[in-house]
């Protein structure tokens, strides 16, 4: 395991916590890996390593069971539980150097799709570790993506409720 996985190991040297002006939290995989049952995972091993302020789960996928190409695997995937979307970051030299902390990428619908984050943070306040901005009612149940529908919630429980409600994210 090289490349991306080594990058994650280097990050964990700083410990778990909140980074990137509150948008990203590096988490304990043992607590969040049970959420992988709601994620359409192709490659193993898979390790949950971060969540975003909007409750997106970031994982690293290994290449232990690749089936298509020799360069398959060793990539990042982002599971946007709130709107049932999966984004694969393969072929990126270093996800954390290119995407994280870049407002354009945070707002881009092809990546984090989190334009509402800045307004939520301004109106609802900063998050504590293990929290995220959650929509009530859930977007997957017809809720509206407005700041007035956002609450500060416990991320692990929020993501589990979404997973139990809608099942696997493809």
N, CA, C and O of each residue as an XYZ file, in Angstrom:
680
protein
N       0.843     -1.168      0.000
C       0.000      0.000      0.000
C       0.887      1.229      0.000
O       1.663      1.455      0.929
N       0.762      2.010     -1.046
C       1.600      3.194     -1.167
C       0.754      4.388     -1.551
O      -0.472      4.301     -1.620
N       1.410      5.491     -1.797
C       0.730      6.674     -2.331
C      -0.286      7.252     -1.384
O       0.064      7.766     -0.322
N      -1.550      7.171     -1.766
C      -2.631      7.795     -1.024
C      -2.710      7.301      0.406
O      -2.931      8.087      1.327
N      -2.532      5.996      0.597
C      -2.602      5.441      1.938
C      -1.515      6.040      2.826
O      -1.773      6.362      3.986
N      -0.322      6.190      2.303
C       0.763      6.811      3.069
C       0.422      8.249      3.429
O       0.776      8.726      4.508
N      -0.257      8.929      2.537
C      -0.684     10.302      2.809
C      -1.617     10.342      4.014
O      -1.506     11.230      4.860
N      -2.534      9.384      4.092
C      -3.454      9.322      5.233
C      -2.688      9.038      6.512
O      -2.939      9.671      7.538
N      -1.760      8.097      6.465
C      -0.960      7.791      7.655
C      -0.202      9.025      8.143
O      -0.098      9.253      9.348
N       0.324      9.813      7.220
C       1.012     11.041      7.607
C       0.065     12.026      8.279
O       0.449     12.709      9.229
N      -1.158     12.102      7.794
C      -2.148     12.999      8.388
C      -2.467     12.574      9.804
O      -2.580     13.418     10.693
N      -2.613     11.272     10.028
C      -2.945     10.793     11.368
C      -1.842     11.079     12.375
O      -2.081     11.000     13.580
N      -0.651     11.406     11.917
C       0.399     11.829     12.847
C      -0.011     13.083     13.608
O       0.458     13.323     14.721
N      -0.899     13.892     12.995
C      -1.402     15.092     13.658
C      -2.539     14.762     14.619
O      -2.919     15.595     15.442
N      -3.085     13.548     14.519
C      -4.184     13.123     15.379
C      -5.530     13.386     14.745
O      -5.628     13.978     13.670
N      -6.556     12.937     15.424
C      -7.922     13.184     14.977
C      -8.290     14.604     15.372
O      -7.785     15.119     16.370
N      -9.156     15.236     14.609
C      -9.560     16.587     14.954
C     -10.135     17.323     13.767
O     -10.364     16.749     12.703
N     -10.362     18.601     13.971
C     -10.994     19.465     12.977
C      -9.914     20.285     12.282
O      -9.052     20.880     12.928
N      -9.978     20.305     10.951
C      -8.984     21.002     10.144
C      -9.685     21.795      9.045
O     -10.909     21.773      8.916
N      -8.881     22.486      8.269
C      -9.363     23.237      7.099
C     -10.496     24.191      7.453
O     -11.543     24.192      6.807
N     -10.281     24.990      8.471
C     -11.241     25.999      8.896
C     -12.610     25.397      9.217
O     -13.646     26.023      8.993
N     -12.594     24.176      9.743
C     -13.830     23.537     10.175
C     -14.509     22.655      9.150
O     -15.482     21.978      9.483
N     -14.034     22.637      7.912
C     -14.716     21.845      6.883
C     -14.404     20.362      6.983
O     -15.225     19.541      6.575
N     -13.271     19.999      7.501
C     -12.828     18.605      7.481
C     -12.461     18.128      8.877
O     -11.806     18.838      9.640
N     -12.896     16.910      9.200
C     -12.527     16.281     10.463
C     -11.871     14.940     10.156
O     -12.448     14.104      9.461
N     -10.669     14.739     10.675
C     -10.029     13.431     10.574
C     -10.526     12.599     11.741
O     -10.432     13.012     12.897
N     -11.053     11.429     11.433
C     -11.816     10.627     12.377
C     -11.126      9.307     12.680
O     -10.167      8.915     12.015
N     -11.630      8.644     13.685
C     -11.174      7.313     14.034
C     -11.912      6.301     13.148
O     -13.134      6.188     13.240
N     -11.198      5.574     12.301
C     -11.858      4.611     11.418
C     -12.667      3.558     12.162
O     -13.695      3.108     11.655
N     -12.237      3.160     13.331
C     -12.969      2.136     14.075
C     -14.387      2.584     14.400
O     -15.292      1.754     14.479
N     -14.592      3.872     14.586
C     -15.931      4.384     14.884
C     -16.784      4.514     13.631
O     -17.991      4.276     13.678
N     -16.176      4.888     12.513
C     -16.942      5.206     11.311
C     -16.977      4.082     10.274
O     -17.844      4.094      9.401
N     -16.075      3.125     10.341
C     -16.084      2.031      9.356
C     -17.406      1.265      9.306
O     -17.756      0.770      8.234
N     -18.171      1.136     10.416
C     -19.473      0.467     10.287
C     -20.418      1.137      9.282
O     -21.331      0.487      8.772
N     -20.213      2.418      8.994
C     -21.046      3.107      8.003
C     -20.773      2.636      6.582
O     -21.566      2.901      5.679
N     -19.662      1.941      6.376
C     -19.312      1.466      5.033
C     -20.348      0.493      4.488
O     -20.412      0.283      3.276
N     -21.161     -0.105      5.355
C     -22.213     -1.010      4.871
C     -23.233     -0.265      4.017
O     -23.981     -0.890      3.264
N     -23.273      1.048      4.121
C     -24.185      1.853      3.302
C     -23.514      2.386      2.038
O     -24.147      3.089      1.251
N     -22.263      2.064      1.843
C     -21.483      2.597      0.728
C     -21.193      1.498     -0.285
O     -20.847      0.375      0.084
N     -21.337      1.825     -1.546
C     -21.029      0.883     -2.612
C     -19.512      0.853     -2.781
O     -18.934      1.683     -3.484
N     -18.887     -0.107     -2.130
C     -17.433     -0.228     -2.105
C     -17.015     -1.302     -3.099
O     -17.531     -2.419     -3.079
N     -16.076     -0.951     -3.964
C     -15.580     -1.908     -4.951
C     -14.275     -2.556     -4.520
O     -14.025     -3.723     -4.822
N     -13.454     -1.808     -3.822
C     -12.093     -2.249     -3.554
C     -11.837     -2.384     -2.066
O     -12.433     -1.683     -1.248
N     -10.947     -3.291     -1.734
C     -10.601     -3.518     -0.336
C      -9.093     -3.495     -0.196
O      -8.393     -3.798     -1.163
N      -8.574     -3.155      0.945
C      -9.323     -2.698      2.120
C      -9.890     -1.294      1.895
O      -9.426     -0.547      1.034
N     -10.889     -0.965      2.679
C     -11.482      0.365      2.633
C     -11.467      0.931      4.045
O     -11.843      0.259      5.005
N     -11.029      2.174      4.152
C     -10.877      2.803      5.461
C     -11.538      4.180      5.439
O     -11.191      5.031      4.619
N     -12.488      4.391      6.342
C     -13.062      5.722      6.534
C     -12.034      6.546      7.297
O     -11.545      6.119      8.343
N     -11.703      7.732      6.774
C     -10.674      8.529      7.452
C     -11.089      9.958      7.746
O     -10.414     10.636      8.522
N     -12.182     10.444      7.151
C     -12.576     11.832      7.409
C     -14.060     12.017      7.125
O     -14.681     11.249      6.390
N     -14.603     13.064      7.734
C     -15.944     13.521      7.391
C     -15.844     15.014      7.101
O     -14.944     15.701      7.585
N     -16.784     15.497      6.303
C     -16.840     16.933      6.057
C     -17.871     17.556      6.984
O     -18.631     16.854      7.651
N     -17.887     18.864      7.018
C     -18.850     19.589      7.841
C     -20.284     19.318      7.414
O     -21.213     19.522      8.196
N     -20.474     18.862      6.181
C     -21.812     18.552      5.683
C     -22.172     17.079      5.869
O     -23.215     16.630      5.393
N     -21.323     16.332      6.553
C     -21.624     14.932      6.838
C     -21.266     13.986      5.714
O     -21.840     12.902      5.616
N     -20.333     14.370      4.868
C     -19.872     13.466      3.812
C     -18.778     12.579      4.383
O     -17.970     13.034      5.192
N     -18.744     11.328      3.973
C     -17.760     10.373      4.468
C     -16.671     10.182      3.423
O     -16.954      9.849      2.272
N     -15.423     10.397      3.831
C     -14.289     10.208      2.933
C     -13.603      8.895      3.278
O     -13.329      8.608      4.444
N     -13.331      8.106      2.250
C     -12.695      6.808      2.463
C     -11.523      6.637      1.506
O     -11.436      7.286      0.464
N     -10.636      5.746      1.897
C      -9.560      5.315      1.021
C      -9.870      3.884      0.640
O     -10.174      3.058      1.501
N      -9.794      3.584     -0.663
C     -10.005      2.230     -1.155
C      -8.670      1.676     -1.634
O      -7.967      2.314     -2.418
N      -8.334      0.499     -1.163
C      -7.093     -0.150     -1.565
C      -7.213     -0.817     -2.924
O      -8.122     -0.510     -3.695
N      -6.316     -1.707     -3.209
C      -6.338     -2.380     -4.509
C      -6.214     -3.890     -4.355
O      -5.803     -4.583     -5.286
N      -6.568     -4.399     -3.181
C      -6.405     -5.814     -2.900
C      -7.263     -6.740     -3.740
O      -6.885     -7.895     -3.930
N      -8.389     -6.295     -4.246
C      -9.254     -7.157     -5.040
C      -9.618     -6.513     -6.376
O     -10.738     -6.671     -6.860
N      -8.680     -5.794     -6.963
C      -8.961     -5.119     -8.230
C      -9.326     -6.156     -9.286
O      -8.843     -7.288     -9.275
N     -10.196     -5.728    -10.198
C     -10.700     -6.667    -11.195
C     -10.591     -6.158    -12.621
O     -10.706     -6.938    -13.567
N     -10.376     -4.884    -12.788
C     -10.418     -4.318    -14.130
C      -9.035     -3.993    -14.665
O      -8.637     -4.511    -15.709
N      -8.311     -3.158    -13.976
C      -7.025     -2.691    -14.486
C      -5.979     -2.722    -13.380
O      -6.307     -2.653    -12.196
N      -4.745     -2.825    -13.773
C      -3.669     -2.902    -12.781
C      -3.519     -1.619    -11.986
O      -2.953     -1.643    -10.893
N      -4.010     -0.491    -12.502
C      -3.909      0.769    -11.760
C      -5.184      1.086    -10.982
O      -5.312      2.172    -10.418
N      -6.124      0.145    -10.949
C      -7.358      0.335    -10.197
C      -7.030      0.299     -8.705
O      -6.190     -0.491     -8.273
N      -7.665      1.121     -7.945
C      -7.481      1.123     -6.503
C      -6.526      2.183     -6.031
O      -6.059      3.023     -6.801
N      -6.243      2.126     -4.733
C      -5.424      3.125     -4.083
C      -5.951      4.522     -4.419
O      -5.235      5.382     -4.934
N      -7.228      4.706     -4.104
C      -7.907      5.952     -4.468
C      -8.801      6.402     -3.321
O      -9.060      5.654     -2.378
N      -9.259      7.629     -3.426
C     -10.193      8.180     -2.466
C     -11.596      8.138     -3.048
O     -11.794      8.258     -4.257
N     -12.568      7.964     -2.151
C     -13.975      8.075     -2.537
C     -14.659      8.954     -1.502
O     -14.325      8.925     -0.317
N     -15.602      9.719     -1.963
C     -16.379     10.605     -1.115
C     -17.832     10.179     -1.232
O     -18.380     10.134     -2.334
N     -18.454      9.869     -0.119
C     -19.859      9.474     -0.105
C     -20.665     10.606      0.509
O     -20.572     10.874      1.707
N     -21.457     11.267     -0.328
C     -22.306     12.361      0.114
C     -23.642     11.758      0.551
O     -24.572     11.648     -0.248
N     -23.727     11.376      1.808
C     -24.924     10.733      2.329
C     -26.148     11.608      2.121
O     -27.225     11.111      1.791
N     -25.982     12.920      2.315
C     -27.132     13.833      2.290
C     -27.882     13.799      0.976
O     -29.102     13.967      0.964
N     -27.179     13.584     -0.143
C     -27.873     13.541     -1.435
C     -27.557     12.289     -2.245
O     -27.722     12.265     -3.465
N     -27.099     11.248     -1.550
C     -26.911      9.926     -2.149
C     -26.035      9.941     -3.389
O     -26.429      9.448     -4.446
N     -24.862     10.501     -3.255
C     -23.932     10.647     -4.369
C     -22.567     10.114     -3.971
O     -22.148     10.246     -2.821
N     -21.878      9.510     -4.929
C     -20.527      9.012     -4.706
C     -19.602      9.696     -5.700
O     -19.915      9.795     -6.886
N     -18.463     10.166     -5.210
C     -17.462     10.801     -6.057
C     -16.158     10.036     -5.875
O     -15.702      9.835     -4.749
N     -15.560      9.609     -6.984
C     -14.274      8.913     -6.945
C     -13.181      9.899     -7.325
O     -13.286     10.606     -8.327
N     -12.151      9.935     -6.526
C     -10.990     10.773     -6.804
C      -9.830      9.863     -7.174
O      -8.960      9.584     -6.349
N      -9.822      9.411     -8.399
C      -8.694      8.593     -8.844
C      -7.915      9.407     -9.864
O      -8.468     10.278    -10.535
N      -6.649      9.118     -9.972
C      -5.815      9.868    -10.892
C      -5.434     11.236    -10.363
O      -4.814     12.029    -11.072
N      -5.799     11.518     -9.127
C      -5.419     12.785     -8.495
C      -4.114     12.554     -7.755
O      -4.005     11.577     -7.014
N      -3.126     13.410     -7.925
C      -1.849     13.185     -7.243
C      -1.995     13.151     -5.729
O      -1.514     12.220     -5.082
N      -2.635     14.128     -5.173
C      -2.888     14.125     -3.734
C      -4.165     14.886     -3.471
O      -4.199     16.113     -3.566
N      -5.199     14.170     -3.145
C      -6.507     14.763     -2.884
C      -6.423     15.865     -1.853
O      -7.013     16.931     -2.025
N      -5.709     15.619     -0.806
C      -5.719     16.562      0.303
C      -4.950     17.834      0.001
O      -5.208     18.860      0.629
N      -4.028     17.804     -0.927
C      -3.324     19.023     -1.319
C      -4.094     19.809     -2.364
O      -3.991     21.035     -2.411
N      -4.853     19.137     -3.192
C      -5.527     19.804     -4.303
C      -6.923     20.282     -3.928
O      -7.297     21.410     -4.253
N      -7.691     19.449     -3.256
C      -9.098     19.755     -3.063
C      -9.427     20.408     -1.730
O     -10.192     21.371     -1.683
N      -8.867     19.902     -0.670
C      -9.259     20.377      0.640
C      -8.760     21.814      0.837
O      -7.621     22.145      0.511
N      -9.625     22.633      1.367
C      -9.262     24.012      1.642
C      -9.448     24.937      0.458
O      -9.134     26.125      0.540
N      -9.947     24.414     -0.626
C     -10.149     25.196     -1.831
C     -11.647     25.466     -1.968
O     -12.419     24.557     -2.271
N     -12.047     26.691     -1.747
C     -13.474     27.031     -1.753
C     -14.153     26.618     -3.053
O     -15.292     26.152     -3.044
N     -13.454     26.789     -4.165
C     -14.033     26.410     -5.461
C     -14.376     24.924     -5.492
O     -15.442     24.548     -5.979
N     -13.489     24.077     -4.981
C     -13.745     22.634     -4.970
C     -14.820     22.268     -3.950
O     -15.623     21.368     -4.195
N     -14.843     22.953     -2.816
C     -15.864     22.687     -1.803
C     -17.248     22.983     -2.373
O     -18.197     22.250     -2.096
N     -17.376     24.037     -3.157
C     -18.663     24.424     -3.725
C     -19.014     23.680     -5.011
O     -20.185     23.646     -5.391
N     -18.050     23.093     -5.682
C     -18.250     22.444     -6.976
C     -19.192     21.248     -6.858
O     -18.930     20.344     -6.066
N     -20.295     21.221     -7.635
C     -21.231     20.094     -7.568
C     -20.620     18.765     -8.008
O     -21.181     17.711     -7.712
N     -19.492     18.789     -8.703
C     -18.835     17.552     -9.105
C     -17.924     17.000     -8.013
O     -17.422     15.883     -8.140
N     -17.704     17.754     -6.957
C     -16.849     17.304     -5.868
C     -17.644     17.295     -4.570
O     -18.484     16.418     -4.365
N     -17.391     18.251     -3.699
C     -18.019     18.242     -2.385
C     -19.448     18.778     -2.397
O     -20.228     18.464     -1.498
N     -19.803     19.580     -3.400
C     -21.161     20.074     -3.555
C     -21.673     20.708     -2.258
O     -22.791     20.425     -1.827
N     -20.862     21.559     -1.642
C     -21.175     22.073     -0.312
C     -21.173     23.596     -0.251
O     -20.679     24.179      0.714
N     -21.712     24.231     -1.259
C     -21.766     25.688     -1.272
C     -22.466     26.232     -0.030
O     -22.109     27.305      0.456
N     -23.441     25.522      0.480
C     -24.218     25.964      1.634
C     -23.400     25.969      2.934
O     -23.813     26.568      3.927
N     -22.247     25.304      2.924
C     -21.405     25.203      4.118
C     -21.065     26.574      4.697
O     -21.179     26.775      5.906
N     -20.659     27.499      3.871
C     -20.203     28.806      4.369
C     -21.334     29.580      5.037
O     -21.128     30.222      6.067
N     -22.507     29.519      4.462
C     -23.660     30.194      5.050
C     -24.091     29.491      6.341
O     -24.455     30.147      7.317
N     -24.049     28.145      6.343
C     -24.412     27.394      7.547
C     -23.460     27.721      8.695
O     -23.890     27.913      9.832
N     -22.190     27.781      8.396
C     -21.202     28.074      9.437
C     -21.418     29.479      9.999
O     -21.314     29.690     11.208
N     -21.715     30.431      9.126
C     -21.932     31.807      9.566
C     -23.184     31.921     10.443
O     -23.187     32.654     11.432
N     -24.238     31.199     10.081
C     -25.508     31.326     10.803
C     -25.639     30.383     11.994
O     -26.238     30.745     13.006
N     -25.086     29.182     11.883
C     -25.270     28.173     12.932
C     -24.094     28.071     13.888
O     -24.219     27.514     14.979
N     -22.949     28.612     13.477
C     -21.766     28.562     14.318
C     -20.863     27.391     13.961
O     -21.236     26.522     13.173
N     -19.668     27.379     14.551
C     -18.711     26.318     14.237
C     -19.118     24.982     14.865
O     -19.924     24.927     15.794
N     -18.539     23.923     14.334
C     -18.819     22.570     14.804
C     -17.793     22.133     15.841
O     -16.652     22.595     15.838
N     -18.207     21.255     16.711
C     -17.285     20.554     17.600
C     -16.926     19.234     16.931
O     -17.598     18.800     15.995
N     -15.860     18.598     17.417
C     -15.447     17.321     16.835
C     -16.587     16.304     16.949
O     -17.206     16.157     18.003
N     -16.845     15.608     15.839
C     -17.902     14.599     15.796
C     -19.257     15.148     15.389
O     -20.239     14.407     15.344
N     -19.322     16.428     15.095
C     -20.584     17.038     14.662
C     -20.515     17.391     13.179
O     -19.439     17.507     12.593
N     -21.708     17.559     12.591
C     -21.800     18.062     11.224
C     -23.088     18.866     11.105
O     -23.930     18.852     12.002
N     -23.224     19.560      9.993
C     -24.457     20.265      9.704
C     -25.394     19.265      9.029
O     -25.080     18.721      7.970
N     -26.537     19.034      9.650
C     -27.495     18.060      9.119
C     -28.806     18.712      8.748
O     -29.243     19.669      9.387
N     -29.420     18.196      7.729
C     -30.702     18.732      7.268
C     -31.854     18.046      7.988
O     -31.884     16.822      8.108
N     -32.808     18.851      8.468
C     -34.042     18.356      9.064
C     -35.203     19.091      8.413
O     -35.325     20.305      8.579
N     -36.059     18.389      7.677
C     -36.017     16.953      7.415
C     -34.879     16.589      6.451
O     -34.351     17.438      5.733
N     -34.522     15.309      6.461
C     -33.459     14.822      5.583
C     -33.772     15.152      4.130
O     -34.926     15.094      3.706
N     -32.742     15.497      3.375
C     -32.936     15.785      1.949
C     -33.516     14.576      1.228
O     -34.349     14.728      0.334
N     -33.084     13.380      1.608
C     -33.561     12.162      0.939
C     -35.023     11.870      1.245
O     -35.634     11.009      0.612
N     -35.583     12.584      2.214
C     -37.006     12.440      2.530
C     -37.804     13.657      2.085
O     -38.911     13.896      2.566
N     -37.235     14.420      1.167
C     -37.946     15.566      0.618
C     -37.617     16.889      1.271
O     -38.222     17.907      0.934
N     -36.671     16.903      2.200
C     -36.265     18.160      2.817
C     -35.656     19.103      1.798
O     -35.203     18.687      0.732
N     -35.655     20.363      2.142
C     -35.145     21.386      1.245
C     -33.738     21.810      1.679
O     -33.460     21.948      2.870
N     -32.870     22.011      0.708
C     -31.487     22.388      0.987
C     -31.409     23.889      1.248
O     -30.950     24.669      0.414
N     -31.882     24.265      2.455
C     -31.853     25.648      2.897
C     -31.191     25.700      4.270
O     -31.298     24.753      5.049
N     -30.520     26.784      4.561
C     -29.850     26.930      5.853
C     -30.852     26.866      6.994
O     -30.516     26.385      8.076
N     -32.060     27.334      6.782
C     -33.064     27.281      7.846
C     -33.410     25.839      8.232
O     -33.970     25.617      9.306
N     -33.093     24.866      7.392
C     -33.353     23.452      7.690
C     -32.130     22.741      8.255
O     -32.165     21.528      8.463
N     -31.063     23.468      8.504
C     -29.834     22.856      9.005
C     -29.774     22.972     10.523
O     -30.080     24.011     11.108
N     -29.369     21.865     11.134
C     -29.110     21.801     12.572
C     -27.706     21.238     12.763
O     -27.191     20.543     11.888
N     -27.100     21.529     13.879
C     -25.839     20.887     14.237
C     -26.188     19.569     14.901
O     -26.895     19.533     15.909
N     -25.679     18.476     14.319
C     -26.040     17.127     14.767
C     -24.783     16.289     14.995
O     -23.699     16.649     14.536
N     -24.932     15.184     15.695
C     -23.857     14.206     15.859
C     -23.697     13.473     14.527
O     -24.636     12.837     14.049
N     -22.523     13.561     13.940
C     -22.296     13.052     12.582
C     -22.532     11.551     12.461
O     -23.210     11.110     11.533
N     -21.997     10.777     13.360
C     -22.100      9.324     13.256
C     -23.561      8.879     13.256
O     -23.961      8.059     12.430
N     -24.341      9.405     14.161
C     -25.754      9.039     14.250
C     -26.527      9.547     13.032
O     -27.381      8.840     12.497
N     -26.229     10.759     12.600
C     -26.900     11.349     11.437
C     -26.678     10.497     10.185
O     -27.623     10.194      9.457
N     -25.419     10.113      9.941
C     -25.115      9.297      8.768
C     -25.749      7.919      8.879
O     -26.201      7.366      7.876
N     -25.788      7.361     10.070
C     -26.412      6.051     10.256
C     -27.915      6.123      9.984
O     -28.477      5.209      9.379
N     -28.563      7.187     10.420
C     -29.994      7.342     10.161
C     -30.251      7.452      8.662
O     -31.183      6.834      8.148
N     -29.437      8.230      7.960
C     -29.614      8.339      6.507
C     -29.400      6.973      5.859
O     -30.183      6.568      4.999
N     -28.352      6.263      6.261
C     -28.097      4.942      5.706
C     -29.228      3.961      5.956
O     -29.607      3.210      5.057
N     -29.771      3.958      7.170
C     -30.899      3.075      7.493
C     -32.128      3.448      6.687
O     -32.933      2.580      6.350
N     -32.283      4.726      6.374
C     -33.458      5.195      5.658
C     -33.418      4.840      4.176
O     -34.424      4.409      3.612
N     -32.263      5.019      3.547
C     -32.214      4.862      2.083
C     -31.358      3.713      1.584
O     -31.418      3.369      0.403
N     -30.567      3.117      2.456
C     -29.748      1.996      2.009
C     -28.435      2.449      1.391
O     -27.865      3.469      1.779
N     -27.972      1.678      0.430
C     -26.637      1.860     -0.119
C     -26.522      3.044     -1.081
O     -27.412      3.310     -1.888
N     -25.389      3.743     -0.963
C     -25.073      4.843     -1.874
C     -24.249      4.269     -3.005
O     -23.185      3.693     -2.779
N     -24.740      4.424     -4.223
C     -24.026      3.890     -5.405
C     -23.141      4.932     -6.015
O     -22.467      4.665     -7.010
